[in-house]
Amino acid sequence: MKKKMIMLGGLLAAVVVLLAVYGIAKNKKPVEEPAGEPNVITSEQKYEVLNYEPEDIESIDVGGRIKFLVGEKGIEIENVDLALMDNDLVVMMFNALVKINSDNEVGEFSGSDLVQFGLDAPQTNVDYTTKKGNSTLYIGNETPDGNYFYIKKADSDMVYTMGKMTGERIMQDITEMADLDIATLDPKGLTRLEVKQKDREELSVTFDKDDEQANANLDKSGLQTLVMHKPVENLLVYPYNLETGLLYNYDKFKLTKMVELGDENFAAYGLAEPQMTILMADLESGCVVAVGNPTEDGKDFYVTADGKKAVYTMPKDALDPFFNYNIVDFIQKFIALHFRDTLESVDIKSVYGDYTVEFKEEGDKKITVDENNVTRDKRQEYINGKPADSEKFVDYYELLTGLTFDALDENEPKGEPQAVITYKMLDGSTDTTTYYNYDETFYTAVKEGSESGYNMLINKQQVKQAIEKANEVTELTGGSEG
């Protein structure tokens, strides 16, 4: 019994000692960590640092870089055209400023003790002007673990932490809230394309609803055919050729970031006098991009879009095709591609012989359109007055209208014409191409009415074969159904 009493007494003494230690610990001030590495203990409790109602805000000035104004029109940014900004990002930053809670209440510090938090010389001061008074929030260094920033109100000694993501959002530059959207165009449905460069001829291609050739292709094949006006007049361009030629990197034709707001320093980026301007449009929308200097790392170019007073970047890969295009890569290379149901005749005069191809209606041999709106040309073909063989004429006509050039040349043709081929349309118009000797391999093909200064180079053997094939299709008689 005596032993039990001694043990009980010992236990009571231990409890008294523990209580005493707890009381000392409870009343003892927290030991400060060494300067530069203050400790942060995450708490489940939330501490309210700032809590303003948006309607009470008159202005919020973030480090003199961005100044939010709140008025009858809602949230605005001083001296900034909000049309250049991403509205969602603007609202997100504003909301991050008006209500600030903290996971951690570090403690009360003042004077030189603020050095360890970077709050003696804050990274950013956020100045609030409200209907209920003014206040300032200081944002200092990152915490040692890199997950927070230290913050403090000017009228309080209490130091808190702010989540790193929120802190970075508040301290971001105005350019990081930029709207980087430009028109997303359909490369298959372009109606206009213009490229202007220094020291190079302008490229101009449009969909011309009044152009006979373009409309003929649209009606027959469903292809929206574009017509080139510069540097070569009246060449046809198919959108799918543009996709594989000029627009093969169109998926990268995007603004990647805003570098600077305003146009005061355009000259420094080469945008006061751009080295290239690109205009593109489809049936729905369009965009204009002016291209200045390359960036220092050479991966991008400085650009401005749609006349906006700001400097952006765009990937070099997206712009290289526009700098280095060769129109031969995307133009339609047929010299005179005509559907036979649009023709009345073809007249050929050449060193390989003279031929006249005619299409004549005879009885039920005529142009018909069935219930599915499919056109069939059943007219009888004649070559030099003789009926043509139906099967052989198909191959002959494909050769004649399938003449394609290999390159473009600016030299004036020399000597006498070696061949002249004239297509006469049912509407009375004509399309004439004259072929001159260029060298032993090529002819220079000159389209009537072309004033561009460019001529086409076509293989002589291709022309010879297309013309002389006429001799084979008049050996028998028969009809041909188109």
C-alpha positions in Angstrom: 0.0 0.0 0.0 2.8 2.3 0.8 4.5 1.6 -2.6 1.2 2.5 -4.4 1.0 5.8 -2.5 4.6 6.6 -3.5 3.9 5.9 -7.2 0.7 8.0 -7.2 2.6 10.9 -5.6 5.2 10.6 -8.3 2.6 10.7 -11.1 1.0 13.8 -9.7 4.4 15.5 -9.5 5.0 14.7 -13.1 1.7 16.1 -14.2 2.4 19.4 -12.3 5.8 19.7 -14.1 4.2 19.1 -17.5 1.5 21.7 -16.8 4.2 24.2 -15.8 6.2 23.5 -18.9 3.0 23.9 -21.1 2.2 27.2 -19.4 5.7 28.5 -20.1 5.6 27.4 -23.7 2.2 29.0 -24.1 3.4 32.4 -22.9 6.8 32.3 -24.6 7.3 34.5 -27.7 8.1 32.5 -30.9 11.7 32.2 -31.6 12.6 34.0 -34.8 14.3 32.1 -37.5 17.7 33.3 -38.8 17.4 36.3 -41.1 16.7 35.3 -44.8 15.1 31.9 -43.9 12.0 32.6 -41.9 9.9 29.6 -41.1 6.3 29.2 -42.5 3.9 26.7 -40.9 0.9 26.1 -43.0 -2.4 26.3 -41.1 -5.8 25.1 -42.0 -7.2 28.4 -40.8 -7.8 31.2 -43.3 -6.7 34.8 -42.4 -8.4 37.7 -44.1 -5.9 40.2 -45.3 -8.0 42.4 -47.6 -11.7 42.2 -48.5 -13.2 44.9 -50.7 -16.4 45.0 -52.6 -15.7 45.8 -56.2 -18.2 48.6 -56.2 -16.2 50.3 -53.4 -13.1 50.4 -55.4 -12.1 53.6 -57.2 -8.7 52.5 -58.3 -6.0 49.9 -57.7 -2.4 50.8 -58.7 -0.1 47.8 -59.0 3.5 49.0 -58.7 2.8 51.9 -61.1 2.6 49.4 -63.9 -1.1 48.7 -64.1 -3.8 50.9 -62.7 -7.3 49.5 -62.5 -10.2 52.0 -62.6 -13.7 51.2 -61.6 -16.5 53.4 -63.0 -19.8 53.4 -64.8 -18.3 51.3 -67.6 -17.0 48.7 -65.1 -13.4 47.6 -64.9 -11.0 49.6 -67.0 -7.2 50.0 -67.1 -5.7 53.5 -67.2 -4.3 54.4 -70.6 -5.0 50.9 -72.0 -7.3 50.0 -74.8 -9.3 47.0 -73.4 -9.8 45.7 -76.9 -6.1 44.6 -76.7 -6.7 42.7 -73.5 -8.1 39.3 -72.7 -11.2 40.2 -70.6 -11.1 37.0 -68.6 -7.5 37.6 -67.6 -8.2 41.2 -66.6 -11.1 40.2 -64.4 -9.1 37.3 -62.9 -6.3 39.7 -61.9 -8.8 42.3 -60.5 -10.5 39.6 -58.4 -7.2 38.4 -57.1 -6.6 42.0 -55.8 -9.9 42.8 -54.1 -10.2 39.8 -51.8 -7.0 38.4 -50.3 -6.9 35.6 -47.8 -3.8 33.9 -46.4 -3.1 30.4 -45.1 -0.4 31.6 -42.9 -0.1 34.3 -40.3 3.7 34.5 -39.8 3.7 37.0 -36.9 4.2 40.7 -36.1 7.3 42.4 -37.4 8.5 45.9 -38.0 11.5 48.0 -38.8 14.7 46.0 -39.6 12.9 42.7 -38.9 11.1 43.1 -42.2 14.4 42.6 -44.1 14.2 38.8 -43.8 10.8 38.9 -45.7 11.9 41.4 -48.3 9.2 43.8 -47.0 11.6 46.6 -46.2 11.9 47.1 -50.0 8.9 45.2 -51.4 8.9 43.8 -55.0 5.5 45.5 -55.5 3.3 48.0 -53.7 -0.4 47.7 -54.4 -2.2 51.0 -53.6 -5.9 50.9 -53.1 -8.2 54.0 -53.4 -11.7 53.2 -52.2 -14.8 55.0 -51.1 -14.0 54.0 -47.5 -10.4 55.1 -47.5 -7.0 54.2 -48.9 -4.6 51.3 -48.1 -1.4 49.7 -49.4 -0.4 46.1 -49.7 3.3 45.2 -49.8 4.5 42.0 -51.6 8.0 40.8 -50.6 10.2 37.8 -51.2 9.2 34.2 -51.9 9.2 31.9 -48.9 12.2 29.4 -48.7 10.1 26.6 -50.1 9.1 28.7 -53.1 5.3 28.2 -52.6 4.4 31.6 -51.2 5.2 35.3 -51.1 5.4 37.3 -47.9 2.8 40.1 -47.7 1.9 42.9 -45.3 -0.5 45.8 -45.2 1.0 49.2 -44.7 -1.1 49.9 -41.6 -0.4 46.6 -39.8 2.7 44.8 -38.5 1.3 41.4 -39.2 3.1 39.4 -41.9 1.2 36.9 -43.9 1.9 34.7 -46.9 0.2 34.7 -50.3 0.1 31.7 -52.7 2.7 31.9 -55.4 0.2 31.7 -58.2 -1.8 34.5 -56.9 1.3 36.7 -56.2 2.6 36.1 -59.8 -0.8 37.0 -61.2 -0.9 40.2 -59.3 2.7 41.2 -60.2 2.4 40.2 -63.9 3.1 42.7 -66.6 0.2 44.2 -68.6 1.4 42.3 -71.7 0.6 39.0 -70.0 -3.1 39.9 -70.0 -3.0 40.5 -73.8 -5.6 39.1 -76.1 -3.6 37.0 -78.6 -6.5 36.0 -80.8 -6.4 36.8 -84.5 -8.8 35.7 -87.1 -8.8 31.9 -87.6 -9.3 31.5 -91.4 -10.2 28.6 -93.5 -7.2 28.0 -95.9 -9.5 26.1 -98.2 -11.9 29.0 -98.4 -9.6 32.1 -98.8 -11.1 34.9 -100.9 -8.1 37.2 -100.7 -4.4 36.9 -100.2 -1.8 39.7 -100.4 1.8 39.7 -99.5 3.9 42.9 -99.8 7.7 42.8 -99.2 10.5 45.2 -99.5 12.5 44.6 -102.7 10.0 42.1 -104.1 7.0 42.3 -106.3 3.6 42.2 -104.6 1.6 39.0 -104.5 -2.1 39.5 -104.9 -4.6 36.7 -105.3 -8.4 37.0 -105.0 -11.6 35.1 -105.6 -13.3 37.0 -108.4 -16.9 36.1 -108.8 -16.9 37.9 -112.1 -13.9 35.9 -113.5 -15.2 33.5 -116.2 -12.4 30.9 -115.6 -12.8 30.9 -111.9 -16.6 30.5 -112.1 -16.3 27.8 -114.7 -14.1 25.8 -112.3 -16.5 26.5 -109.4 -19.5 25.3 -111.4 -17.8 22.2 -112.8 -15.6 21.0 -109.9 -17.0 22.8 -106.9 -13.5 24.3 -106.3 -13.4 28.0 -105.3 -10.7 29.0 -107.7 -8.6 32.1 -107.0 -7.2 34.4 -109.6 -3.7 35.9 -109.4 -3.4 39.6 -110.2 0.2 40.2 -109.1 3.0 39.5 -110.0 1.4 37.6 -112.9 -2.0 38.5 -114.2 -4.8 35.9 -114.6 -3.1 32.8 -113.4 -5.5 30.4 -111.5 -4.7 29.4 -108.0 -6.4 26.5 -106.2 -6.7 26.7 -102.4 -5.4 23.2 -101.9 -2.2 24.2 -103.7 -1.9 27.2 -101.4 -2.2 24.8 -98.4 0.8 22.7 -99.6 2.7 25.7 -100.9 2.4 29.1 -99.2 0.3 28.0 -96.2 2.0 24.7 -95.3 2.7 26.1 -91.8 -0.5 28.0 -91.3 -1.3 26.1 -88.1 1.6 28.1 -86.5 0.3 31.5 -87.8 -0.5 32.7 -84.3 0.5 35.5 -81.9 2.6 33.9 -79.1 2.9 36.9 -76.8 2.6 40.7 -76.5 6.0 42.2 -76.1 5.1 45.9 -75.6 1.9 47.9 -75.4 1.7 51.0 -77.5 3.3 52.0 -80.8 5.9 54.5 -79.5 8.8 52.0 -80.0 7.6 50.4 -83.3 10.8 51.5 -85.0 13.0 49.6 -82.5 11.2 46.4 -83.6 11.3 47.1 -87.3 7.5 47.9 -87.4 7.6 51.5 -88.3 8.5 50.3 -91.8 7.6 46.6 -91.8 9.7 44.3 -94.1 6.5 42.4 -95.0 2.7 42.8 -94.7 0.3 39.9 -95.0 -3.4 40.2 -95.7 -5.7 37.2 -95.7 -9.4 36.8 -95.7 -12.1 34.2 -96.2 -15.9 34.7 -96.4 -16.2 35.2 -92.7 -13.3 37.4 -91.6 -9.8 38.6 -92.3 -6.5 39.6 -90.7 -3.5 41.8 -91.5 -0.1 41.1 -90.0 2.9 43.5 -90.4 6.3 41.8 -89.8 9.3 43.6 -88.4 12.7 42.3 -87.2 13.5 38.8 -86.0 13.8 38.3 -82.2 17.3 38.0 -80.7 17.1 34.2 -80.6 15.9 34.1 -84.2 12.9 31.9 -83.3 10.2 34.5 -83.8 9.5 37.8 -85.5 8.1 41.0 -84.0 4.7 41.7 -85.6 1.7 43.8 -85.2 -1.8 42.5 -86.0 -4.8 44.2 -87.5 -3.4 47.6 -86.8 -3.3 47.2 -83.1 -1.0 49.5 -81.2 1.1 46.8 -79.6 4.1 44.6 -80.5 3.7 40.9 -80.5 5.7 37.9 -81.6 4.9 35.2 -84.2 6.9 32.0 -84.9 9.5 32.2 -87.6 8.2 28.9 -89.0 4.8 30.5 -89.7 6.3 33.4 -91.6 9.1 31.7 -93.6 6.8 30.5 -96.3 5.6 34.0 -97.0 9.2 35.3 -97.2 10.4 32.5 -99.5 7.5 31.5 -101.6 7.7 30.6 -105.3 4.5 31.2 -107.1 5.1 28.2 -109.3 4.6 26.0 -106.2 0.9 27.0 -105.8 -0.4 28.3 -109.1 -2.4 26.1 -111.5 0.1 25.2 -114.2 -2.3 24.5 -117.0 -1.8 26.9 -119.9 -5.4 26.7 -121.2 -7.6 24.4 -119.2 -11.1 24.7 -120.7 -14.1 22.4 -120.3 -15.1 21.2 -123.7 -18.8 22.2 -123.1 -17.6 25.8 -123.0 -15.9 25.7 -126.4 -17.0 26.3 -129.9 -13.6 25.5 -131.6 -9.8 25.4 -131.2 -7.6 26.8 -133.9 -4.0 25.6 -134.2 -1.3 27.0 -136.4 2.2 25.5 -135.9 5.4 24.2 -137.4 3.9 20.7 -136.7 0.8 21.4 -138.8 -2.4 23.5 -138.8 -5.5 22.1 -137.3 -9.0 23.4 -136.6 -11.0 21.5 -134.0 -14.8 22.1 -134.0 -17.7 21.0 -131.9 -21.0 20.8 -133.8 -24.6 19.9 -132.8 -26.1 17.3 -135.0 -29.5 15.9 -134.2 -29.5 14.6 -130.6 -25.7 15.2 -130.5 -25.7 18.3 -128.4 -25.0 19.6 -124.9 -27.5 18.3 -122.4 -28.1 18.7 -118.6 -29.8 15.8 -116.8 -32.1 15.8 -113.8 -29.1 15.8 -111.5 -27.7 18.9 -113.1 -24.9 16.9 -114.7 -23.8 18.4 -118.1 -22.9 16.1 -120.9 -21.4 17.3 -124.2 -22.5 14.9 -127.0 -21.6 17.2 -129.9 -19.7 15.8 -132.8 -16.0 16.7 -133.0 -14.4 17.6 -136.3 -10.7 18.1 -137.1 -10.1 20.0 -140.3 -13.6 19.2 -141.4 -13.4 15.5 -140.7 -15.4 13.7 -138.0 -13.1 12.5 -135.2 -13.0 9.1 -133.7 -14.8 9.2 -130.3 -12.4 7.3 -128.2 -9.2 8.7 -129.7 -10.5 12.2 -129.4 -10.8 11.9 -125.6 -7.0 11.3 -125.3 -6.2 14.0 -127.8 -8.3 16.6 -126.0 -6.7 15.8 -122.7 -3.3 16.4 -124.2 -4.4 19.7 -125.8 -5.9 21.1 -122.7 -3.4 19.5 -120.4 -0.5 21.6 -121.6 1.4 22.7 -118.4 4.4 24.9 -117.9 7.5 24.2 -115.8 8.7 27.7 -114.9 8.1 31.4 -115.3 10.5 33.7 -117.2 10.8 37.5 -117.5 12.8 37.6 -120.7 11.1 38.9 -123.9 10.4 36.1 -126.4 12.6 36.2 -129.5 12.1 35.0 -133.1 9.0 33.9 -135.0 6.1 32.1 -133.4 6.4 28.3 -133.6 2.8 27.6 -132.6 -0.4 29.7 -131.9 -3.3 28.0 -130.2 -6.6 29.9 -129.9 -9.6 28.6 -128.0 -12.9 30.2 -129.0 -15.6 30.0 -126.4 -19.4 29.6 -126.9 -19.8 33.1 -125.5 -17.6 34.6 -128.2 -14.5 35.2 -126.1 -11.1 33.8 -127.0 -8.0 32.6 -125.2 -4.8 32.6 -127.3 -1.3 31.4 -126.4 1.7 31.9 -128.7 4.8 29.7 -128.4 8.4 30.9 -129.2 11.7 29.2 -129.1 13.4 29.6 -125.7 16.2 27.0 -126.1 16.6 23.5 -127.3 14.2 22.1 -124.7 11.6 24.8 -123.9 9.2 27.1 -125.6 8.3 30.5 -124.2 4.5 30.6 -124.0 2.9 34.0 -124.1 -0.8 34.5 -123.2 -2.6 37.1 -125.1 -3.5 40.1 -122.9 -0.8 39.3 -120.3 0.9 42.5 -119.3 2.7 41.1 -116.2 6.1 40.7 -117.9 6.2 37.0 -117.0 6.0 34.3 -119.6 5.7 30.5 -119.2 8.3 27.9 -120.1 6.9 24.7 -121.5 8.7 21.6 -122.8 8.7 21.5 -126.5 8.0 17.8 -126.7 4.8 18.2 -124.8 3.5 20.8 -127.3 4.6 18.8 -130.3 2.8 15.6 -129.0 -0.4 17.5 -128.2 -0.6 19.0 -131.7 0.5 16.0 -133.8 -2.0 13.7 -132.0 -4.7 15.3 -134.2 -3.4 13.1 -137.1 -4.5 10.0 -135.3 -8.1 10.9 -134.3 -9.4 11.4 -137.9 -8.6 8.0 -139.2 -12.1 6.6 -138.2 -15.4 8.3 -137.8 -17.7 8.3 -134.8 -19.1 10.4 -132.0 -17.8 11.3 -128.7 -19.8 11.7 -125.5 -18.3 14.1 -123.0 
